[in-house]
Amino acid sequence: MPIQVKHAFETESPFLNQMGINPVFNFLHTFTEFDLNYLPDNEVVGNVQRYLGIKPEFESPIARRVTFNQPPKKYNIVLVLMESMYSGQMERFGNTLGLSPVLDSLAREGLCFDNVYTAGIHTYNGVFSTLFSLPALMQNKPTLSSESSGQLYAGLPNVLKKEGYKSVFFVTGSRDFDNFSGVFPPNGIDMMVDEERYPKKAALNNWGVGDHTMFDYSLPVVDSLAGLGSPFFALYMTVSTHSPYSVPKDIPFVPAAESARDRSYQYADWSIGRFLKMVKNKPWFSNTLFVFLADHGQVFDPVYDLDLSYHQTPLIFYAPSIITQPLSYKKVALQIDVFPTIMHFLSIPYINNTLGIDLLKESRPFAYFSSDYKLGVVNDEFFLVIDKSGKEALYKYRQRSLVNHYDRQKSLVDSMKNYTYSMLQTTQYLLRKRLAHLP
């Protein structure tokens, strides 16, 4: 097997990592990536500046200063990316099987956004887009692509690092999965804890240990970071709701659901609840903001070629000492909006060189997302599906209708397409011009 990107990325220098990759490999790899050419680059960038209210003042055309009217609060951040956690698995969104009592209670007690969509359908999309607030491009693997994997980004880890935060990324399996160990250390992640840290006998399946084991072994690490006297950022990537579905035998919890998949969701939810019980008496708990969302969803009862359940995610902010009034929002939102919304809680002035928005201050007319070969765009009523081949259809998704309203809503379709393609092609422009870094 020829050298792979993850084997070449062995340092914290993107330049040195790229030096290890055969240039012929890079050249040939460009033919596998989808090229967006909706409008000239200057036009799509201008559209994004208008959509997001950006007055350019930096080399990157989307970078803008964000300030707040209150003093900074350097809360610790615990961000839990939940594998395949489709929001429809929660009682809050109509599920009656009792699969997620913990998440449902957190949504009731904290701040919950009920109409949020993940950027893509793969874990690498979810982790990358959550951390760096850039959308998923069709046929692009951002942590493995020669174009995007060797860059520095202006996302959450680097902004927090600049403010003195120490960071750690916990995974249940190998840190080399999807080249995470090559991309994230240069981008503000100080430490990665993976299967090498856990007992070999604790391995649950080929994805590594169960969620509760990862949480257990994370506590001494997080305690040590808290003991340094500076704020910390802890990122968790759960995996128990990924097939093959397995539930540990040696735990004081027996899932009662009928299907193996549903039992795995019950176990994943129990693991989160157990983790929160263990940390509630920690001295750092009252100064910590917990954030829960999916990396992506799963296909459940599909209606359309691009299934919405693969993108719908809960987004829950939980912090009893910080969020004292439970709130919920119905506006359409994106996974890439997590970073600017976290910064709203922190009130730390920063430069936002991403396509994410602060959901507590701003709104979007549409949410958009990518699968490998399709694009989806939604508003409160309609769902536009665009196939790579050029096929397009517009549905009333809340009615689960298969009637195509495309010809009767041309003006709306044009607005949806212009917004989405402008965002995605601007992302492509930033990557190719290497402008996505922190100014």
C-alpha positions as CSV (number, residue, x, y, z in Angstrom):
1,M,0.0,0.0,0.0
2,P,1.4,3.5,-0.9
3,I,1.9,6.0,1.9
4,Q,-1.4,7.5,3.2
5,V,-1.9,11.0,4.5
6,K,-2.3,9.8,8.1
7,H,1.2,8.1,7.9
8,A,2.9,11.3,6.6
9,F,1.4,13.6,9.3
10,E,3.8,13.0,12.2
11,T,4.7,16.5,13.3
12,E,2.9,19.7,14.4
13,S,4.1,21.5,11.3
14,P,1.7,21.4,8.3
15,F,4.5,22.2,6.0
16,L,6.7,19.3,7.1
17,N,3.7,16.9,7.1
18,Q,3.0,17.9,3.5
19,M,6.6,17.3,2.5
20,G,6.2,13.6,3.3
21,I,3.4,13.1,0.7
22,N,4.3,12.2,-2.9
23,P,3.3,15.2,-5.2
24,V,2.0,12.8,-7.8
25,F,-0.4,11.4,-5.1
26,N,-1.6,15.0,-4.4
27,F,-2.0,15.8,-8.0
28,L,-4.0,12.7,-8.8
29,H,-6.1,13.1,-5.7
30,T,-7.4,16.5,-7.0
31,F,-9.3,14.6,-9.7
32,T,-11.4,12.9,-7.1
33,E,-12.7,16.1,-5.5
34,F,-15.8,17.9,-6.7
35,D,-15.2,21.4,-8.1
36,L,-17.7,24.1,-7.3
37,N,-18.0,26.8,-10.0
38,Y,-21.5,28.2,-9.4
39,L,-20.4,31.9,-10.0
40,P,-17.1,33.7,-10.2
41,D,-15.3,33.6,-6.8
42,N,-15.6,37.3,-6.3
43,E,-19.3,37.1,-6.7
44,V,-19.9,34.3,-4.2
45,V,-17.6,35.9,-1.7
46,G,-19.5,39.2,-2.1
47,N,-22.7,37.3,-1.5
48,V,-21.4,35.8,1.7
49,Q,-20.2,39.2,2.9
50,R,-23.7,40.5,2.3
51,Y,-25.5,37.5,4.0
52,L,-23.3,37.7,7.1
53,G,-23.0,41.5,7.3
54,I,-19.2,41.4,6.8
55,K,-17.2,44.6,6.2
56,P,-13.8,43.2,5.0
57,E,-10.7,44.4,6.8
58,F,-8.4,41.4,6.7
59,E,-6.7,39.3,4.1
60,S,-9.5,36.7,4.4
61,P,-12.6,38.3,2.9
62,I,-14.9,36.7,5.6
63,A,-12.9,37.6,8.7
64,R,-14.7,40.0,11.0
65,R,-14.1,41.3,14.6
66,V,-16.6,40.1,17.2
67,T,-16.9,42.1,20.4
68,F,-19.3,41.9,23.4
69,N,-20.8,44.4,25.9
70,Q,-19.8,42.4,28.9
71,P,-16.5,41.3,30.4
72,P,-14.9,38.0,29.3
73,K,-15.8,34.9,31.2
74,K,-13.3,32.1,30.8
75,Y,-15.5,29.1,31.4
76,N,-14.2,25.7,30.8
77,I,-15.7,24.0,27.8
78,V,-16.7,20.3,27.6
79,L,-17.9,19.5,24.1
80,V,-19.4,16.0,23.5
81,L,-19.8,14.9,19.9
82,M,-22.2,12.0,20.0
83,E,-21.9,9.4,17.3
84,S,-24.9,9.2,15.1
85,M,-27.2,10.9,17.6
86,Y,-30.2,11.7,15.3
87,S,-32.5,14.1,17.2
88,G,-35.5,11.8,16.4
89,Q,-34.2,9.3,19.0
90,M,-35.2,11.8,21.7
91,E,-38.6,12.0,23.4
92,R,-38.3,15.8,22.9
93,F,-38.6,15.2,19.1
94,G,-41.4,12.6,19.3
95,N,-39.6,9.3,20.1
96,T,-41.7,7.2,22.6
97,L,-39.2,4.4,23.3
98,G,-37.4,6.0,26.2
99,L,-34.0,5.9,24.6
100,S,-32.5,9.2,25.9
101,P,-33.9,10.3,29.3
102,V,-30.6,12.0,30.2
103,L,-30.4,14.1,27.0
104,D,-34.1,15.0,27.3
105,S,-33.6,16.2,30.8
106,L,-30.5,18.3,29.8
107,A,-32.6,19.8,27.0
108,R,-35.3,20.8,29.5
109,E,-32.8,22.2,32.0
110,G,-30.5,24.1,29.6
111,L,-30.5,25.9,26.3
112,C,-31.7,23.7,23.4
113,F,-31.7,24.4,19.7
114,D,-34.4,22.2,18.1
115,N,-33.8,22.7,14.4
116,V,-30.1,22.1,13.9
117,Y,-28.4,20.2,11.0
118,T,-25.0,18.6,10.8
119,A,-22.6,19.6,8.0
120,G,-22.2,16.1,6.5
121,I,-22.8,12.4,7.0
122,H,-19.3,11.3,8.2
123,T,-17.5,11.6,11.5
124,Y,-14.7,13.6,9.8
125,N,-17.3,16.1,8.7
126,G,-18.8,16.4,12.1
127,V,-15.5,16.9,14.0
128,F,-14.0,19.2,11.5
129,S,-17.1,21.4,11.0
130,T,-17.8,21.6,14.7
131,L,-14.2,22.7,15.6
132,F,-13.5,24.9,12.6
133,S,-17.0,26.2,11.6
134,L,-16.6,25.4,7.9
135,P,-19.2,23.4,6.0
136,A,-18.7,20.0,4.4
137,L,-18.0,20.0,0.7
138,M,-19.2,17.2,-1.5
139,Q,-16.6,14.4,-2.0
140,N,-14.1,16.2,0.3
141,K,-12.6,14.5,3.3
142,P,-11.3,17.6,5.2
143,T,-9.0,15.7,7.6
144,L,-7.5,13.6,4.7
145,S,-7.7,15.8,1.7
146,S,-4.3,17.1,0.6
147,E,-5.9,20.5,0.1
148,S,-7.5,21.0,3.5
149,S,-5.6,18.7,5.9
150,G,-2.4,20.6,5.9
151,Q,-3.7,24.0,6.9
152,L,-4.2,26.0,10.1
153,Y,-7.8,27.1,11.0
154,A,-9.4,29.9,12.8
155,G,-11.8,27.7,14.8
156,L,-12.5,27.0,18.4
157,P,-9.3,25.2,19.5
158,N,-6.9,27.9,18.1
159,V,-9.0,30.8,19.4
160,L,-9.2,29.3,22.9
161,K,-5.5,28.4,22.8
162,K,-4.7,32.1,22.1
163,E,-6.7,32.9,25.3
164,G,-4.7,30.5,27.5
165,Y,-6.9,27.4,27.3
166,K,-5.4,23.9,27.6
167,S,-7.1,21.4,25.4
168,V,-7.6,17.6,25.2
169,F,-9.4,15.4,22.7
170,F,-10.7,12.0,23.9
171,V,-11.6,9.2,21.5
172,T,-12.6,5.6,22.2
173,G,-10.4,4.1,19.5
174,S,-7.3,5.2,17.6
175,R,-6.2,8.9,17.4
176,D,-5.1,8.1,13.9
177,F,-8.7,7.5,12.7
178,D,-9.3,9.8,9.7
179,N,-5.9,11.4,10.4
180,F,-7.2,13.2,13.5
181,S,-3.7,12.9,15.0
182,G,-2.3,14.7,12.0
183,V,-4.7,17.6,11.8
184,F,-5.7,18.5,15.3
185,P,-2.4,18.9,17.2
186,P,-1.2,21.7,14.9
187,N,-4.7,23.3,15.3
188,G,-4.7,24.0,19.0
189,I,-5.3,20.5,20.5
190,D,-2.6,20.0,23.1
191,M,-3.3,16.4,23.9
192,M,-5.1,13.4,22.4
193,V,-6.1,10.5,24.6
194,D,-7.0,7.2,22.8
195,E,-7.0,3.4,23.0
196,E,-3.4,3.4,24.1
197,R,-4.5,4.9,27.4
198,Y,-7.3,2.4,28.1
199,P,-7.0,-1.2,29.3
200,K,-6.8,-3.7,26.4
201,K,-9.5,-5.8,28.0
202,A,-11.9,-2.9,27.9
203,A,-12.1,-2.9,24.1
204,L,-15.8,-3.3,23.2
205,N,-15.5,-3.7,19.4
206,N,-13.3,-2.6,16.5
207,W,-14.1,1.1,17.4
208,G,-12.4,0.8,20.7
209,V,-13.8,1.0,24.3
210,G,-17.3,1.8,25.4
211,D,-18.3,5.4,26.0
212,H,-18.4,5.0,29.8
213,T,-14.8,3.7,29.8
214,M,-13.6,6.8,27.8
215,F,-15.4,9.1,30.3
216,D,-13.9,7.2,33.3
217,Y,-10.3,7.5,32.1
218,S,-10.8,11.1,31.1
219,L,-11.5,12.4,34.6
220,P,-7.9,12.3,36.0
221,V,-6.7,14.1,32.8
222,V,-9.4,16.8,33.0
223,D,-8.7,17.2,36.8
224,S,-5.0,17.7,36.1
225,L,-5.8,20.3,33.4
226,A,-8.1,22.1,35.9
227,G,-5.4,22.0,38.5
228,L,-3.1,24.0,36.2
229,G,-5.0,27.2,37.0
230,S,-6.0,28.0,33.4
231,P,-9.3,27.2,31.7
232,F,-9.6,24.0,29.7
233,F,-11.3,22.7,26.6
234,A,-12.2,19.0,26.6
235,L,-13.6,17.4,23.4
236,Y,-15.1,13.9,23.5
237,M,-16.0,11.7,20.6
238,T,-18.4,8.9,21.6
239,V,-18.8,5.8,19.4
240,S,-21.2,3.4,21.1
241,T,-24.1,4.2,18.7
242,H,-22.0,3.1,15.7
243,S,-22.5,-0.3,14.2
244,P,-21.7,-3.0,15.2
245,Y,-23.8,-2.2,18.2
246,S,-22.4,-3.5,21.4
247,V,-23.2,-2.8,25.1
248,P,-20.7,-3.7,27.8
249,K,-21.7,-6.6,30.1
250,D,-19.9,-5.5,33.3
251,I,-21.9,-2.3,34.0
252,P,-24.8,-1.6,36.4
253,F,-27.2,-0.8,33.6
254,V,-29.2,-3.1,31.4
255,P,-30.8,-1.5,28.3
256,A,-34.4,-2.6,27.9
257,A,-35.0,-1.7,24.2
258,E,-35.9,-4.4,21.8
259,S,-33.3,-3.7,19.0
260,A,-29.6,-3.8,19.3
261,R,-29.4,-0.3,17.8
262,D,-31.9,1.1,20.3
263,R,-30.1,-0.6,23.2
264,S,-26.9,1.1,22.1
265,Y,-28.6,4.5,22.3
266,Q,-29.8,3.8,25.8
267,Y,-26.3,2.8,26.8
268,A,-24.8,5.9,25.2
269,D,-27.3,8.1,27.1
270,W,-26.7,6.3,30.4
271,S,-22.9,6.9,29.9
272,I,-23.5,10.6,29.6
273,G,-25.7,10.7,32.6
274,R,-23.1,8.7,34.6
275,F,-20.3,11.1,33.5
276,L,-22.3,14.2,34.6
277,K,-23.0,12.6,38.0
278,M,-19.3,12.0,38.5
279,V,-18.3,15.5,37.6
280,K,-21.0,17.4,39.5
281,N,-18.9,17.5,42.7
282,K,-15.7,18.5,40.9
283,P,-14.5,22.0,41.8
284,W,-14.4,22.9,38.2
285,F,-18.0,21.9,37.4
286,S,-19.8,25.2,38.3
287,N,-17.5,27.1,35.9
288,T,-18.0,24.7,33.0
289,L,-20.2,24.9,29.9
290,F,-21.2,21.5,28.5
291,V,-22.2,21.2,24.9
292,F,-23.8,18.1,23.3
293,L,-24.5,17.5,19.6
294,A,-24.1,14.7,17.0
295,D,-21.2,14.3,14.6
296,H,-24.0,13.3,12.2
297,G,-27.3,11.3,12.4
298,Q,-28.4,8.0,10.9
299,V,-30.9,6.8,8.4
300,F,-34.2,6.2,10.1
301,D,-37.4,5.7,8.1
302,P,-36.1,7.5,5.0
303,V,-38.5,9.5,2.9
304,Y,-36.1,11.4,0.5
305,D,-33.0,10.4,-1.5
306,L,-31.1,12.7,0.9
307,D,-32.4,11.6,4.3
308,L,-32.9,14.3,6.8
309,S,-32.4,12.0,9.7
310,Y,-28.7,11.8,8.6
311,H,-28.4,15.5,9.5
312,Q,-30.8,16.4,12.2
313,T,-29.1,16.8,15.6
314,P,-29.9,18.0,19.0
315,L,-27.7,21.0,20.1
316,I,-27.8,21.3,23.9
317,F,-25.9,23.8,26.1
318,Y,-26.0,22.7,29.7
319,A,-24.5,24.6,32.7
320,P,-26.6,24.9,35.8
321,S,-24.6,27.8,37.3
322,I,-24.4,29.7,34.0
323,I,-27.7,29.0,32.2
324,T,-30.2,29.6,35.0
325,Q,-33.2,30.0,32.7
326,P,-34.1,27.1,30.4
327,L,-34.6,28.2,26.8
328,S,-35.4,26.7,23.4
329,Y,-35.0,28.0,19.9
330,K,-36.8,26.7,16.7
331,K,-34.7,28.7,14.2
332,V,-32.8,26.7,11.6
333,A,-29.2,26.4,12.5
334,L,-26.0,24.6,11.6
335,Q,-23.3,22.5,13.3
336,I,-20.8,25.2,12.2
337,D,-22.6,27.7,14.5
338,V,-21.4,26.0,17.6
339,F,-18.1,27.8,17.8
340,P,-19.4,31.4,17.6
341,T,-22.3,30.5,20.0
342,I,-19.8,29.2,22.6
343,M,-17.8,32.4,22.2
344,H,-21.0,34.3,23.0
345,F,-21.1,32.6,26.4
346,L,-17.5,33.4,27.0
347,S,-17.8,37.0,25.8
348,I,-14.2,37.0,24.7
349,P,-13.5,39.4,21.8
350,Y,-12.1,37.5,18.8
351,I,-11.8,37.5,15.0
352,N,-14.3,35.1,13.4
353,N,-12.8,33.8,10.2
354,T,-15.4,31.1,9.7
355,L,-18.9,30.8,8.2
356,G,-20.5,30.1,11.6
357,I,-22.8,32.6,13.3
358,D,-23.7,33.3,16.9
359,L,-27.1,31.7,17.3
360,L,-28.0,33.9,20.3
361,K,-27.6,37.1,18.2
362,E,-28.0,36.0,14.5
363,S,-30.2,33.9,12.3
364,R,-30.0,32.1,9.0
365,P,-32.7,32.0,6.2
366,F,-31.7,28.5,5.4
367,A,-29.7,25.5,6.7
368,Y,-27.6,23.6,4.2
369,F,-25.6,20.4,4.3
370,S,-23.8,17.9,2.1
371,S,-23.7,14.2,1.5
372,D,-21.1,12.7,-0.7
373,Y,-23.0,13.4,-3.9
374,K,-26.0,15.6,-2.9
375,L,-26.7,18.9,-1.3
376,G,-29.7,19.7,1.0
377,V,-31.2,23.1,1.9
378,V,-34.1,23.6,4.3
379,N,-36.1,26.5,5.7
380,D,-39.1,26.2,8.0
381,E,-41.3,24.6,5.3
382,F,-39.3,23.4,2.3
383,F,-36.5,20.9,1.6
384,L,-34.4,21.3,-1.5
385,V,-32.4,18.3,-2.7
386,I,-29.7,18.9,-5.4
387,D,-28.0,15.8,-6.9
388,K,-24.5,16.0,-8.3
389,S,-26.0,15.0,-11.7
390,G,-28.1,18.1,-11.7
391,K,-31.4,16.7,-10.6
392,E,-33.3,19.0,-8.2
393,A,-36.5,18.7,-6.2
394,L,-38.3,20.7,-3.6
395,Y,-40.5,19.1,-0.9
396,K,-42.7,20.0,2.0
397,Y,-40.6,18.0,4.4
398,R,-42.7,18.5,7.6
399,Q,-45.6,16.8,5.8
400,R,-43.2,14.1,4.6
401,S,-44.7,14.9,1.1
402,L,-43.1,13.5,-2.1
403,V,-44.8,16.2,-4.2
404,N,-42.2,18.2,-6.1
405,H,-42.9,21.9,-5.7
406,Y,-39.8,23.0,-7.7
407,D,-41.6,24.5,-10.7
408,R,-44.0,26.5,-8.4
409,Q,-41.4,27.9,-6.1
410,K,-38.7,29.0,-8.6
411,S,-37.9,32.2,-6.7
412,L,-37.4,30.4,-3.4
413,V,-35.3,27.7,-5.1
414,D,-33.1,30.4,-6.6
415,S,-32.6,32.0,-3.1
416,M,-31.8,28.6,-1.5
417,K,-29.3,27.8,-4.2
418,N,-27.6,31.2,-4.2
419,Y,-27.2,31.1,-0.4
420,T,-25.9,27.5,-0.3
421,Y,-23.6,27.6,-3.3
422,S,-22.2,30.9,-2.2
423,M,-21.3,29.5,1.3
424,L,-19.8,26.3,-0.1
425,Q,-17.8,27.9,-3.0
426,T,-16.5,30.5,-0.6
427,T,-15.3,27.7,1.6
428,Q,-13.6,26.1,-1.4
429,Y,-12.0,29.5,-2.2
430,L,-10.6,29.9,1.4
431,L,-9.1,26.4,1.3
432,R,-7.5,26.9,-2.1
433,K,-6.1,30.3,-1.2
434,R,-5.1,29.1,2.3
435,L,-7.0,31.9,4.0
436,A,-8.9,29.9,6.7
437,H,-6.3,30.5,9.4
438,L,-6.6,32.8,12.4
439,P,-5.7,36.4,11.2
